[in-house]
């Protein structure tokens, strides 16, 4: 094989990979935008539909929670800005406020956890086992807490590119409503 044949074969072998890399570099903002619109991920037997889960949770909340919440607090405005920068971070931050409200609710009602550092699922179960759902929280709040916990779990295992700002803001608004219900009960 002479030098010209070697060069010709090398160029032919590298043409498609090079073209693909150049296209990805030129269109990276468009590709990033498309990835940001992904609302459902499916791999083998598992499927995650975060947008659908948040939408379902909002519909359920409309049945059991009042829609009106007081004016936006500085905390809510902060989470709204966080949703713009890091949607996943906004979901996690919103969940932390719910955890704090659950802990305060449990303290007010004398619900003792077996472990002071119990997991959210255990906190929810503890509240439910003490029959406080119907008496003080109303029907459906335990289910709302569990839905929000599951959505938060899904968000933990994703990246910011997988979660839209709208999903994060909807979750944060729902978290505010649930937290308000916990605080008033």
VEXDREN-2710 file (C-alpha; in Angstrom, 1 decimal):
% VEXDREN-2710
k/r/px/py/pz
1/UNK/0.0/0.0/0.0
2/UNK/1.4/3.3/-1.0
3/UNK/1.1/6.6/0.9
4/UNK/-1.7/8.0/-1.2
5/UNK/-3.8/4.9/-0.8
6/UNK/-3.2/4.9/3.0
7/UNK/-4.2/8.6/3.3
8/UNK/-7.3/8.0/1.1
9/UNK/-8.4/5.0/3.2
10/UNK/-7.8/7.0/6.5
11/UNK/-9.9/9.9/5.3
12/UNK/-12.7/7.6/4.2
13/UNK/-12.6/5.8/7.6
14/UNK/-12.7/9.1/9.6
15/UNK/-15.2/11.0/7.5
16/UNK/-18.4/10.0/9.3
17/UNK/-17.1/10.2/12.8
18/UNK/-15.6/13.6/12.1
19/UNK/-18.8/14.8/10.5
20/UNK/-20.8/13.6/13.4
21/UNK/-18.6/15.4/15.9
22/UNK/-18.7/18.6/13.9
23/UNK/-22.5/18.5/13.7
24/UNK/-22.8/17.9/17.5
25/UNK/-20.5/20.8/18.2
26/UNK/-22.4/23.1/15.8
27/UNK/-25.8/22.1/17.1
28/UNK/-25.0/21.6/20.8
29/UNK/-27.4/24.3/22.0
30/UNK/-30.3/22.8/20.0
31/UNK/-29.5/19.3/21.2
32/UNK/-29.3/20.6/24.8
33/UNK/-32.7/22.2/24.3
34/UNK/-34.2/19.0/23.0
35/UNK/-32.8/17.0/25.9
36/UNK/-34.4/19.5/28.3
37/UNK/-37.8/18.7/26.8
38/UNK/-37.6/15.1/27.7
39/UNK/-40.3/14.3/30.1
40/UNK/-40.3/10.5/30.0
41/UNK/-37.4/8.1/30.2
42/UNK/-37.7/4.4/29.5
43/UNK/-35.0/1.8/29.9
44/UNK/-35.8/-1.9/29.5
45/UNK/-38.6/-2.6/32.0
46/UNK/-38.5/0.7/33.9
47/UNK/-40.1/4.0/32.9
48/UNK/-40.1/7.3/34.6
49/UNK/-42.6/10.0/33.7
50/UNK/-41.8/12.9/36.0
51/UNK/-44.0/15.5/34.2
52/UNK/-47.0/13.0/34.4
53/UNK/-46.3/12.3/38.1
54/UNK/-46.2/16.0/39.0
55/UNK/-49.4/16.7/36.9
56/UNK/-51.2/13.8/38.7
57/UNK/-50.1/15.1/42.1
58/UNK/-51.4/18.6/41.3
59/UNK/-54.7/17.1/40.2
60/UNK/-54.9/15.1/43.4
61/UNK/-54.0/18.2/45.5
62/UNK/-56.7/20.2/43.9
63/UNK/-59.2/17.8/45.4
64/UNK/-57.8/17.9/48.9
65/UNK/-56.1/21.2/49.4
66/UNK/-57.2/24.8/49.0
67/UNK/-55.9/26.4/45.9
68/UNK/-55.2/29.8/47.5
69/UNK/-52.0/30.3/49.4
70/UNK/-51.0/33.6/50.8
71/UNK/-48.8/36.0/48.8
72/UNK/-45.4/34.8/47.7
73/UNK/-42.9/34.7/50.5
74/UNK/-39.3/35.5/50.0
75/UNK/-38.7/31.7/50.4
76/UNK/-41.0/30.9/47.5
77/UNK/-39.4/33.6/45.3
78/UNK/-36.0/32.0/46.1
79/UNK/-37.2/28.6/45.1
80/UNK/-38.7/30.1/41.9
81/UNK/-35.3/31.5/41.0
82/UNK/-33.6/28.2/42.0
83/UNK/-36.0/26.4/39.6
84/UNK/-34.6/28.6/36.8
85/UNK/-31.0/27.7/37.5
86/UNK/-31.4/24.1/38.9
87/UNK/-34.8/22.5/38.6
88/UNK/-33.7/19.4/40.4
89/UNK/-32.3/21.6/43.2
90/UNK/-35.7/23.3/43.5
91/UNK/-37.5/20.0/43.9
92/UNK/-35.0/18.8/46.6
93/UNK/-35.2/22.2/48.4
94/UNK/-39.0/22.1/48.4
95/UNK/-39.0/18.6/49.8
96/UNK/-36.7/19.6/52.6
97/UNK/-39.3/22.2/53.7
98/UNK/-42.0/19.5/53.7
99/UNK/-39.8/17.3/55.8
100/UNK/-39.3/20.1/58.3
101/UNK/-43.1/20.7/58.4
102/UNK/-43.7/17.0/58.9
103/UNK/-41.2/17.0/61.8
104/UNK/-42.9/20.0/63.4
105/UNK/-46.3/18.5/62.9
106/UNK/-45.2/15.3/64.6
107/UNK/-43.8/17.3/67.5
108/UNK/-47.0/19.3/67.9
109/UNK/-49.1/16.2/68.0
110/UNK/-46.8/14.1/70.2
111/UNK/-45.9/11.6/67.5
112/UNK/-42.7/10.1/68.5
113/UNK/-40.5/8.5/65.9
114/UNK/-38.6/5.4/66.8
115/UNK/-35.6/7.0/65.2
116/UNK/-35.1/10.8/65.5
117/UNK/-33.4/10.7/62.1
118/UNK/-36.1/8.6/60.5
119/UNK/-36.5/8.6/56.7
120/UNK/-39.4/10.5/55.1
121/UNK/-41.3/7.3/54.4
122/UNK/-41.1/6.4/58.1
123/UNK/-42.3/9.9/59.1
124/UNK/-45.3/9.6/56.8
125/UNK/-46.1/6.1/58.1
126/UNK/-45.8/7.3/61.7
127/UNK/-48.3/10.2/61.1
128/UNK/-50.6/7.8/59.3
129/UNK/-50.4/5.1/62.1
130/UNK/-51.4/7.6/64.7
131/UNK/-54.7/8.1/62.9
132/UNK/-54.1/11.8/62.5
133/UNK/-54.8/11.9/58.7
134/UNK/-58.6/12.1/59.1
135/UNK/-58.8/13.9/62.4
136/UNK/-56.4/16.8/61.6
137/UNK/-55.1/16.7/58.1
138/UNK/-58.1/15.6/56.2
139/UNK/-58.5/12.9/53.6
140/UNK/-55.7/12.5/51.1
141/UNK/-52.9/14.4/52.7
142/UNK/-50.9/11.3/53.5
143/UNK/-51.2/10.2/49.9
144/UNK/-50.0/13.7/48.8
145/UNK/-47.0/13.4/51.0
146/UNK/-46.2/10.0/49.6
147/UNK/-46.6/11.2/46.0
148/UNK/-44.3/14.2/46.7
149/UNK/-41.8/11.9/48.3
150/UNK/-41.8/9.5/45.3
151/UNK/-41.4/12.5/42.9
152/UNK/-38.5/13.8/45.0
153/UNK/-36.9/10.3/44.8
154/UNK/-37.2/10.3/41.0
155/UNK/-35.6/13.8/40.9
156/UNK/-32.7/12.7/43.0
157/UNK/-31.7/10.2/40.3
158/UNK/-31.9/12.6/37.4
159/UNK/-29.9/15.6/36.2
160/UNK/-31.1/19.2/35.8
161/UNK/-31.3/18.5/32.0
162/UNK/-34.0/15.9/32.7
163/UNK/-36.3/18.2/34.7
164/UNK/-37.9/21.3/33.2
165/UNK/-38.3/24.5/35.0
166/UNK/-42.1/24.2/34.8
167/UNK/-42.0/20.8/36.5
168/UNK/-39.9/22.2/39.3
169/UNK/-42.1/25.2/39.8
170/UNK/-45.3/23.1/39.8
171/UNK/-43.7/20.8/42.4
172/UNK/-42.6/23.7/44.5
173/UNK/-46.1/25.3/44.4
174/UNK/-47.6/22.0/45.4
175/UNK/-45.1/21.6/48.2
176/UNK/-46.1/25.1/49.5
177/UNK/-49.7/24.0/49.6
178/UNK/-49.0/20.7/51.4
179/UNK/-46.6/22.5/53.9
180/UNK/-49.3/25.1/54.6
181/UNK/-51.8/22.3/55.4
182/UNK/-49.3/20.6/57.7
183/UNK/-48.7/23.9/59.5
184/UNK/-52.4/24.7/60.0
185/UNK/-53.3/21.2/61.3
END
